[in-house]
Amino acid sequence: MVTMEKEAKKALRILKETGAIVFGHFVLASSNHSLMYVNKDAVYMHPEKISLLCRYIARQFIEDRIEVVVAPALGGIVLTQWVAYHLQKRTGRTVLAVYAEKDGHADSL
């Protein structure tokens, strides 16, 4: 049985392998400061790896009967598509992938 802890370790390994984990001084959108940043764009160049990460995310929600996966348009569309894909594949139910703009308008992919 695959546990959430094992998948978290696999996900961390993917982030490290792709150079997505960056150390330095960062001011986050929340105005908080951090010594580490996860640059998801570094993973996006590796379709197989981003698919795996999203499969790990989707597994956490298999029992929740998710119908729609929503993400911000800026930086979230790839994640939305892959999470919805893996949810649909695992559950056999239709799962839509949509994104939202800052103005609150949502468009389906």
Secondary structure as a PSIPRED ss2 file (coil, helix, strand):
# PSIPRED VFORMAT (PSIPRED V4.0)

   1 M C   1.000  0.000  0.000
   2 V C   1.000  0.000  0.000
   3 T C   1.000  0.000  0.000
   4 M H   0.000  1.000  0.000
   5 E H   0.000  1.000  0.000
   6 K H   0.000  1.000  0.000
   7 E H   0.000  1.000  0.000
   8 A H   0.000  1.000  0.000
   9 K H   0.000  1.000  0.000
  10 K H   0.000  1.000  0.000
  11 A H   0.000  1.000  0.000
  12 L H   0.000  1.000  0.000
  13 R H   0.000  1.000  0.000
  14 I H   0.000  1.000  0.000
  15 L H   0.000  1.000  0.000
  16 K H   0.000  1.000  0.000
  17 E H   0.000  1.000  0.000
  18 T C   1.000  0.000  0.000
  19 G C   1.000  0.000  0.000
  20 A C   1.000  0.000  0.000
  21 I E   0.000  0.000  1.000
  22 V E   0.000  0.000  1.000
  23 F E   0.000  0.000  1.000
  24 G E   0.000  0.000  1.000
  25 H E   0.000  0.000  1.000
  26 F E   0.000  0.000  1.000
  27 V E   0.000  0.000  1.000
  28 L C   1.000  0.000  0.000
  29 A C   1.000  0.000  0.000
  30 S C   1.000  0.000  0.000
  31 S C   1.000  0.000  0.000
  32 N C   1.000  0.000  0.000
  33 H E   0.000  0.000  1.000
  34 S E   0.000  0.000  1.000
  35 L E   0.000  0.000  1.000
  36 M E   0.000  0.000  1.000
  37 Y E   0.000  0.000  1.000
  38 V E   0.000  0.000  1.000
  39 N C   1.000  0.000  0.000
  40 K H   0.000  1.000  0.000
  41 D H   0.000  1.000  0.000
  42 A H   0.000  1.000  0.000
  43 V H   0.000  1.000  0.000
  44 Y H   0.000  1.000  0.000
  45 M C   1.000  0.000  0.000
  46 H C   1.000  0.000  0.000
  47 P H   0.000  1.000  0.000
  48 E H   0.000  1.000  0.000
  49 K H   0.000  1.000  0.000
  50 I H   0.000  1.000  0.000
  51 S H   0.000  1.000  0.000
  52 L H   0.000  1.000  0.000
  53 L H   0.000  1.000  0.000
  54 C H   0.000  1.000  0.000
  55 R H   0.000  1.000  0.000
  56 Y H   0.000  1.000  0.000
  57 I H   0.000  1.000  0.000
  58 A H   0.000  1.000  0.000
  59 R H   0.000  1.000  0.000
  60 Q C   1.000  0.000  0.000
  61 F C   1.000  0.000  0.000
  62 I H   0.000  1.000  0.000
  63 E H   0.000  1.000  0.000
  64 D H   0.000  1.000  0.000
  65 R C   1.000  0.000  0.000
  66 I C   1.000  0.000  0.000
  67 E C   1.000  0.000  0.000
  68 V E   0.000  0.000  1.000
  69 V E   0.000  0.000  1.000
  70 V E   0.000  0.000  1.000
  71 A E   0.000  0.000  1.000
  72 P E   0.000  0.000  1.000
  73 A H   0.000  1.000  0.000
  74 L H   0.000  1.000  0.000
  75 G H   0.000  1.000  0.000
  76 G H   0.000  1.000  0.000
  77 I H   0.000  1.000  0.000
  78 V H   0.000  1.000  0.000
  79 L H   0.000  1.000  0.000
  80 T H   0.000  1.000  0.000
  81 Q H   0.000  1.000  0.000
  82 W H   0.000  1.000  0.000
  83 V H   0.000  1.000  0.000
  84 A H   0.000  1.000  0.000
  85 Y H   0.000  1.000  0.000
  86 H H   0.000  1.000  0.000
  87 L H   0.000  1.000  0.000
  88 Q H   0.000  1.000  0.000
  89 K H   0.000  1.000  0.000
  90 R H   0.000  1.000  0.000
  91 T H   0.000  1.000  0.000
  92 G C   1.000  0.000  0.000
  93 R C   1.000  0.000  0.000
  94 T C   1.000  0.000  0.000
  95 V C   1.000  0.000  0.000
  96 L E   0.000  0.000  1.000
  97 A E   0.000  0.000  1.000
  98 V E   0.000  0.000  1.000
  99 Y E   0.000  0.000  1.000
 100 A E   0.000  0.000  1.000
 101 E C   1.000  0.000  0.000
 102 K C   1.000  0.000  0.000
 103 D C   1.000  0.000  0.000
 104 G C   1.000  0.000  0.000
 105 H C   1.000  0.000  0.000
 106 A E   0.000  0.000  1.000
 107 D E   0.000  0.000  1.000
 108 S E   0.000  0.000  1.000
 109 L C   1.000  0.000  0.000
